[in-house]
Amino acid sequence: MKIRGAKKVHYDSGPNMTPLVDVVMVILIFLMLAGSFAGAEHFLVSNVPFSKQGAGGGTPPPGGIPEDEPVVITVEQNATRDGFIARAEKITASDGKALEKGLTTLREQLRGAGKPPEKIQIVISPGRNVKYRHLVEVYQAALAAEFTKVAFAPAR
């Protein structure tokens, strides 16, 4: 004698929810981790001074804009394309030693005018086709002339 009643009872419990719960848990963990990394970006400190140019609606704090304009060294290729010509204020040089000598003279002139070398900013502005080795030579000349704030501008 077989019991048929046990097989007839079937509960329809709906779809299996276990995979859905697993996927939601993985997404939740991913979002929690991503949120913890993104939170630190709001508090990064920058020492880049405010600029008088560009877009921005706020007024900068006092002392935020440097009073002195930086000394810009423009670097171009020479006519034979195997060297460079660097120009900064009244200095024109085609090699690192001459540029270093001119920048040292400029540093002493600015020091005599009351500007300490720590406050002077040098910006190297390369031309579009200047080779990297020439930029490195100009950079090393600026460092050898004891300038501490040396920056690069985008290629023109």
KOLDO-390920 format. One record per residue (C-alpha): residue in three letters; x, y, z; residue number from 1. Coordinates in Angstrom, 3 decimals, padded with zeros to 6 digits, m for minus. Example, Ala and Ser with C-alpha at 12.3 -4.5 7.8 and 13.67 -1.06 7.14 Angstrom:
(site 'ALA',(012.300,m004.500,007.800),1)
(site 'SER',(013.670,m001.060,007.140),2)
***
This chain:
(site 'MET',(000.000,000.000,000.000),1)
(site 'LYS',(001.463,003.283,m001.146),2)
(site 'ILE',(000.882,006.624,000.463),3)
(site 'ARG',(000.023,009.103,m002.220),4)
(site 'GLY',(m000.756,012.094,m000.043),5)
(site 'ALA',(002.872,012.983,000.679),6)
(site 'LYS',(003.711,013.527,m002.969),7)
(site 'LYS',(000.696,015.660,m003.638),8)
(site 'VAL',(001.711,018.276,m001.089),9)
(site 'HIS',(003.977,020.802,m002.858),10)
(site 'TYR',(004.723,024.266,m001.596),11)
(site 'ASP',(005.404,026.913,m004.263),12)
(site 'SER',(008.039,029.023,m002.542),13)
(site 'GLY',(008.826,031.224,m005.572),14)
(site 'PRO',(012.164,031.726,m007.310),15)
(site 'ASN',(015.446,030.855,m005.640),16)
(site 'MET',(016.682,034.071,m003.984),17)
(site 'THR',(020.165,032.868,m003.005),18)
(site 'PRO',(021.982,034.070,m006.187),19)
(site 'LEU',(020.281,037.467,m005.946),20)
(site 'VAL',(021.377,037.905,m002.335),21)
(site 'ASP',(024.944,036.916,m003.269),22)
(site 'VAL',(025.125,039.453,m006.101),23)
(site 'VAL',(023.664,042.247,m003.959),24)
(site 'MET',(026.189,041.480,m001.210),25)
(site 'VAL',(029.107,041.650,m003.665),26)
(site 'ILE',(027.853,044.986,m005.041),27)
(site 'LEU',(027.443,046.330,m001.506),28)
(site 'ILE',(030.998,045.359,m000.569),29)
(site 'PHE',(032.324,046.909,m003.795),30)
(site 'LEU',(030.515,050.199,m003.123),31)
(site 'MET',(031.743,050.309,000.468),32)
(site 'LEU',(035.346,049.824,m000.661),33)
(site 'ALA',(035.038,052.360,m003.480),34)
(site 'GLY',(033.540,054.880,m001.077),35)
(site 'SER',(036.393,054.532,001.371),36)
(site 'PHE',(038.962,055.298,m001.360),37)
(site 'ALA',(037.075,058.289,m002.764),38)
(site 'GLY',(036.693,059.941,000.631),39)
(site 'ALA',(040.384,060.778,000.957),40)
(site 'GLU',(040.412,062.865,m002.240),41)
(site 'HIS',(038.330,065.598,m000.662),42)
(site 'PHE',(041.075,066.420,001.817),43)
(site 'LEU',(044.160,066.509,m000.409),44)
(site 'VAL',(046.222,069.614,000.233),45)
(site 'SER',(047.729,071.486,m002.698),46)
(site 'ASN',(050.542,073.993,m002.546),47)
(site 'VAL',(049.831,075.389,m006.023),48)
(site 'PRO',(049.196,079.138,m005.725),49)
(site 'PHE',(046.071,080.791,m007.031),50)
(site 'SER',(046.333,082.282,m010.499),51)
(site 'LYS',(044.994,085.598,m011.699),52)
(site 'GLN',(043.855,083.942,m014.928),53)
(site 'GLY',(041.427,081.130,m015.609),54)
(site 'ALA',(037.914,080.246,m014.601),55)
(site 'GLY',(036.843,080.472,m011.003),56)
(site 'GLY',(034.167,082.357,m009.196),57)
(site 'GLY',(035.779,082.705,m005.785),58)
(site 'THR',(038.133,085.352,m004.567),59)
(site 'PRO',(041.479,083.989,m003.446),60)
(site 'PRO',(042.576,084.377,000.154),61)
(site 'PRO',(045.117,087.074,000.976),62)
(site 'GLY',(048.605,085.946,000.040),63)
(site 'GLY',(047.246,083.255,m002.282),64)
(site 'ILE',(048.424,084.925,m005.480),65)
(site 'PRO',(052.178,085.363,m005.793),66)
(site 'GLU',(053.119,089.014,m006.130),67)
(site 'ASP',(056.086,088.404,m008.407),68)
(site 'GLU',(055.850,087.003,m011.893),69)
(site 'PRO',(057.991,083.907,m012.476),70)
(site 'VAL',(061.122,083.982,m014.604),71)
(site 'VAL',(060.187,082.162,m017.818),72)
(site 'ILE',(062.884,080.330,m019.760),73)
(site 'THR',(061.695,079.667,m023.317),74)
(site 'VAL',(063.470,076.767,m024.990),75)
(site 'GLU',(063.428,076.385,m028.781),76)
(site 'GLN',(065.288,074.183,m031.244),77)
(site 'ASN',(068.204,075.784,m033.003),78)
(site 'ALA',(068.377,076.042,m036.800),79)
(site 'THR',(070.241,072.758,m037.251),80)
(site 'ARG',(067.850,070.892,m034.902),81)
(site 'ASP',(070.692,069.328,m032.943),82)
(site 'GLY',(070.717,071.808,m030.061),83)
(site 'PHE',(068.598,074.393,m028.327),84)
(site 'ILE',(068.326,078.118,m027.716),85)
(site 'ALA',(067.189,079.171,m024.247),86)
(site 'ARG',(065.995,082.717,m023.545),87)
(site 'ALA',(065.207,084.180,m020.145),88)
(site 'GLU',(064.838,087.935,m019.672),89)
(site 'LYS',(068.160,089.261,m021.117),90)
(site 'ILE',(069.848,085.842,m021.255),91)
(site 'THR',(070.294,083.900,m024.488),92)
(site 'ALA',(072.247,080.644,m024.329),93)
(site 'SER',(072.761,077.619,m026.516),94)
(site 'ASP',(074.360,075.282,m023.989),95)
(site 'GLY',(073.924,074.380,m020.341),96)
(site 'LYS',(077.089,076.058,m019.009),97)
(site 'ALA',(076.298,079.435,m020.594),98)
(site 'LEU',(072.723,079.230,m019.328),99)
(site 'GLU',(073.916,078.341,m015.826),100)
(site 'LYS',(076.276,081.338,m015.834),101)
(site 'GLY',(073.503,083.672,m017.031),102)
(site 'LEU',(071.014,082.338,m014.473),103)
(site 'THR',(073.575,082.734,m011.682),104)
(site 'THR',(074.067,086.365,m012.722),105)
(site 'LEU',(070.280,086.837,m012.810),106)
(site 'ARG',(069.944,085.289,m009.347),107)
(site 'GLU',(072.529,087.709,m007.959),108)
(site 'GLN',(070.773,090.675,m009.614),109)
(site 'LEU',(067.434,089.631,m008.128),110)
(site 'ARG',(069.046,089.071,m004.735),111)
(site 'GLY',(070.481,092.601,m004.939),112)
(site 'ALA',(066.975,093.883,m005.725),113)
(site 'GLY',(065.687,092.330,m002.494),114)
(site 'LYS',(064.216,089.076,m003.787),115)
(site 'PRO',(065.588,086.014,m002.004),116)
(site 'PRO',(066.314,083.014,m004.273),117)
(site 'GLU',(063.797,080.887,m002.326),118)
(site 'LYS',(060.963,083.133,m003.545),119)
(site 'ILE',(061.982,083.177,m007.221),120)
(site 'GLN',(060.124,080.706,m009.418),121)
(site 'ILE',(061.613,079.505,m012.703),122)
(site 'VAL',(059.222,078.213,m015.392),123)
(site 'ILE',(060.722,076.282,m018.309),124)
(site 'SER',(058.513,076.750,m021.374),125)
(site 'PRO',(059.547,074.375,m024.176),126)
(site 'GLY',(058.717,074.690,m027.845),127)
(site 'ARG',(056.791,071.929,m029.562),128)
(site 'ASN',(059.766,070.091,m031.103),129)
(site 'VAL',(062.358,070.468,m028.335),130)
(site 'LYS',(064.014,067.198,m027.352),131)
(site 'TYR',(063.816,065.972,m023.781),132)
(site 'ARG',(067.578,065.892,m023.332),133)
(site 'HIS',(067.675,069.653,m023.974),134)
(site 'LEU',(064.942,070.239,m021.404),135)
(site 'VAL',(066.900,068.193,m018.885),136)
(site 'GLU',(069.988,070.284,m019.628),137)
(site 'VAL',(068.034,073.517,m019.043),138)
(site 'TYR',(066.545,072.067,m015.849),139)
(site 'GLN',(069.986,071.063,m014.561),140)
(site 'ALA',(071.328,074.536,m015.366),141)
(site 'ALA',(068.526,076.109,m013.313),142)
(site 'LEU',(069.251,073.778,m010.393),143)
(site 'ALA',(072.997,074.429,m010.678),144)
(site 'ALA',(072.257,078.170,m010.480),145)
(site 'GLU',(070.706,077.391,m007.055),146)
(site 'PHE',(067.073,078.028,m007.935),147)
(site 'THR',(064.829,075.786,m005.838),148)
(site 'LYS',(061.445,076.405,m007.459),149)
(site 'VAL',(061.695,075.105,m011.015),150)
(site 'ALA',(058.551,074.164,m012.953),151)
(site 'PHE',(057.612,073.148,m016.486),152)
(site 'ALA',(054.970,074.788,m018.670),153)
(site 'PRO',(053.109,072.843,m021.378),154)
(site 'ALA',(054.688,072.788,m024.825),155)
(site 'ARG',(053.748,075.688,m027.080),156)
***
